Amino acid sequence: MIKNLKVGLGLIILGEVLGYFNSYFLSDFSDFTTGLLLGLSVGMKLVGIILSLVGIIQVSNDNNK
């Protein structure tokens, strides 16, 4: 439960870091790596949000029991 929250938040933060790499180092990377970084960034953010929501729902269900 809490593990899902930690992993989810870690993935969101990692996705943000990859997004910043994409913006700051745009001129140094080729188009393929720029697209790859952007895709990984968005994917990590989505998975992180989903894991965080699942963790929050599990924690709230355990507190209600």
BELSULMO-V963601 format. One record per residue. OMEGA is omega in degrees with one decimal (none if undefined). D_FIRST is the distance of its C-alpha to the first C-alpha in whole Angstrom. Layout:
OMEGA,D_FIRST  OMEGA,D_FIRST
This chain:
178.7,0  178.2,4  177.5,5  178.9,5  -179.2,7  179.7,9  179.3,10  178.7,11  176.6,13  178.7,14  177.2,16  179.7,17  178.4,19  176.1,20  176.9,21  179.5,23  177.6,25  176.2,26  177.5,27  175.3,29  179.9,31  -177.6,32  -174.6,34  -176.1,35  -175.5,36  -175.7,37  -177.1,41  -175.8,40  174.3,38  -179.8,40  -178.9,39  -178.7,37  176.5,34  177.5,34  178.6,33  178.4,31  179.4,29  178.3,29  177.2,27  -179.8,25  -179.3,24  179.3,23  179.3,21  178.3,19  180.0,19  178.7,18  178.3,15  178.4,14  179.9,14  178.8,13  178.6,9  178.4,9  177.8,10  178.5,8  178.9,5  179.0,8  179.6,9  179.5,6  -179.5,6  176.3,10  178.1,10  179.1,9  -179.7,12  -177.6,14  none,15
